[in-house]
Amino acid sequence: MRELSLTELDTERTELLPTRETLSFGNSNWASIVANNSSMALNAATFHSLAHSEAWQAITVTQG
């Protein structure tokens, strides 16, 4: 990657993107996001015991 000079930066131009139609409910857009994280661990606390752990994650997104 090379550095740009001030002259090169001065020649750069921007333009706005065109507006886009969106799905809407009446006059509003909304999104419902539900996230759930859970885990469980078990250790019998005895000599030479093993520990077991499981974790779950779920994310649900509803948009209207």
Distance bins in CASP14 RR format, pairs under 12 A and 6 or more apart:
PFRMAT RR
TARGET T0000
AUTHOR 0000-0000-0000
RMODE 2
METHOD distances of the structure
MODEL  1
2 8 0 0 0 0 1 0 0 0 0 0 0
3 9 0 0 0 0 0 1 0 0 0 0 0
4 10 0 0 0 0 1 0 0 0 0 0 0
4 11 0 0 0 0 1 0 0 0 0 0 0
4 12 0 0 0 0 1 0 0 0 0 0 0
5 11 0 0 0 0 1 0 0 0 0 0 0
5 12 0 0 0 0 0 1 0 0 0 0 0
6 12 0 0 0 0 0 1 0 0 0 0 0
20 29 0 0 0 0 0 1 0 0 0 0 0
21 29 0 0 0 0 0 1 0 0 0 0 0
22 28 0 0 0 0 0 1 0 0 0 0 0
22 29 1 0 1 0 0 0 0 0 0 0 0
22 30 0 0 0 0 0 1 0 0 0 0 0
22 31 0 0 0 0 0 1 0 0 0 0 0
22 63 0 0 0 0 1 0 0 0 0 0 0
22 64 0 0 0 0 1 0 0 0 0 0 0
23 29 1 0 0 1 0 0 0 0 0 0 0
23 30 0 0 0 0 0 1 0 0 0 0 0
23 31 0 0 0 0 0 1 0 0 0 0 0
23 63 1 0 0 1 0 0 0 0 0 0 0
23 64 1 0 0 1 0 0 0 0 0 0 0
24 30 0 0 0 0 1 0 0 0 0 0 0
24 31 0 0 0 0 0 1 0 0 0 0 0
24 63 0 0 0 0 0 1 0 0 0 0 0
24 64 1 0 0 1 0 0 0 0 0 0 0
25 31 0 0 0 0 0 1 0 0 0 0 0
25 32 0 0 0 0 0 1 0 0 0 0 0
25 62 0 0 0 0 0 1 0 0 0 0 0
25 63 0 0 0 0 1 0 0 0 0 0 0
25 64 1 0 1 0 0 0 0 0 0 0 0
26 64 0 0 0 0 1 0 0 0 0 0 0
28 63 0 0 0 0 0 1 0 0 0 0 0
28 64 0 0 0 0 1 0 0 0 0 0 0
29 63 1 0 0 1 0 0 0 0 0 0 0
29 64 1 0 0 1 0 0 0 0 0 0 0
30 61 0 0 0 0 0 1 0 0 0 0 0
30 62 0 0 0 0 1 0 0 0 0 0 0
30 63 1 0 0 1 0 0 0 0 0 0 0
30 64 1 0 1 0 0 0 0 0 0 0 0
31 59 0 0 0 0 0 1 0 0 0 0 0
31 60 0 0 0 0 0 1 0 0 0 0 0
31 61 1 0 0 1 0 0 0 0 0 0 0
31 62 1 0 0 1 0 0 0 0 0 0 0
31 63 1 0 1 0 0 0 0 0 0 0 0
31 64 1 0 0 1 0 0 0 0 0 0 0
32 59 0 0 0 0 0 1 0 0 0 0 0
32 60 0 0 0 0 1 0 0 0 0 0 0
32 61 1 0 0 1 0 0 0 0 0 0 0
32 62 1 0 1 0 0 0 0 0 0 0 0
32 63 1 0 0 1 0 0 0 0 0 0 0
32 64 0 0 0 0 1 0 0 0 0 0 0
33 58 0 0 0 0 0 1 0 0 0 0 0
33 59 1 0 0 1 0 0 0 0 0 0 0
33 60 1 0 0 1 0 0 0 0 0 0 0
33 61 1 0 1 0 0 0 0 0 0 0 0
33 62 1 0 0 1 0 0 0 0 0 0 0
33 63 0 0 0 0 1 0 0 0 0 0 0
34 57 0 0 0 0 0 1 0 0 0 0 0
34 58 0 0 0 0 1 0 0 0 0 0 0
34 59 1 0 0 1 0 0 0 0 0 0 0
34 60 1 0 1 0 0 0 0 0 0 0 0
34 61 0 0 0 0 1 0 0 0 0 0 0
34 62 0 0 0 0 1 0 0 0 0 0 0
35 56 0 0 0 0 0 1 0 0 0 0 0
35 57 1 0 0 1 0 0 0 0 0 0 0
35 58 1 0 0 1 0 0 0 0 0 0 0
35 59 1 0 1 0 0 0 0 0 0 0 0
35 60 1 0 0 1 0 0 0 0 0 0 0
35 61 0 0 0 0 1 0 0 0 0 0 0
36 55 0 0 0 0 0 1 0 0 0 0 0
36 56 1 0 0 1 0 0 0 0 0 0 0
36 57 1 0 0 1 0 0 0 0 0 0 0
36 58 1 0 1 0 0 0 0 0 0 0 0
36 59 1 0 0 1 0 0 0 0 0 0 0
36 60 0 0 0 0 1 0 0 0 0 0 0
37 55 1 0 0 1 0 0 0 0 0 0 0
37 56 1 0 0 1 0 0 0 0 0 0 0
37 57 1 0 1 0 0 0 0 0 0 0 0
37 58 0 0 0 0 1 0 0 0 0 0 0
37 59 0 0 0 0 1 0 0 0 0 0 0
38 53 0 0 0 0 0 1 0 0 0 0 0
38 54 0 0 0 0 1 0 0 0 0 0 0
38 55 1 0 0 1 0 0 0 0 0 0 0
38 56 1 0 1 0 0 0 0 0 0 0 0
38 57 0 0 0 0 1 0 0 0 0 0 0
38 58 0 0 0 0 1 0 0 0 0 0 0
39 52 0 0 0 0 0 1 0 0 0 0 0
39 53 1 0 0 1 0 0 0 0 0 0 0
39 54 1 0 0 1 0 0 0 0 0 0 0
39 55 1 0 1 0 0 0 0 0 0 0 0
39 56 1 0 0 1 0 0 0 0 0 0 0
39 57 0 0 0 0 1 0 0 0 0 0 0
40 51 0 0 0 0 0 1 0 0 0 0 0
40 52 0 0 0 0 1 0 0 0 0 0 0
40 53 1 0 0 1 0 0 0 0 0 0 0
40 54 1 0 1 0 0 0 0 0 0 0 0
40 55 0 0 0 0 1 0 0 0 0 0 0
40 56 0 0 0 0 1 0 0 0 0 0 0
41 50 0 0 0 0 0 1 0 0 0 0 0
41 51 1 0 0 1 0 0 0 0 0 0 0
41 52 1 0 0 1 0 0 0 0 0 0 0
41 53 1 0 1 0 0 0 0 0 0 0 0
41 54 0 0 0 0 1 0 0 0 0 0 0
41 55 0 0 0 0 1 0 0 0 0 0 0
42 49 0 0 0 0 1 0 0 0 0 0 0
42 50 0 0 0 0 1 0 0 0 0 0 0
42 51 1 0 0 1 0 0 0 0 0 0 0
42 52 1 0 1 0 0 0 0 0 0 0 0
42 53 1 0 0 1 0 0 0 0 0 0 0
42 54 0 0 0 0 1 0 0 0 0 0 0
43 49 1 0 0 1 0 0 0 0 0 0 0
43 50 1 0 0 1 0 0 0 0 0 0 0
43 51 1 0 1 0 0 0 0 0 0 0 0
43 52 1 0 0 1 0 0 0 0 0 0 0
43 53 0 0 0 0 1 0 0 0 0 0 0
44 50 1 0 0 1 0 0 0 0 0 0 0
44 51 0 0 0 0 1 0 0 0 0 0 0
44 52 0 0 0 0 1 0 0 0 0 0 0
45 51 0 0 0 0 1 0 0 0 0 0 0
END
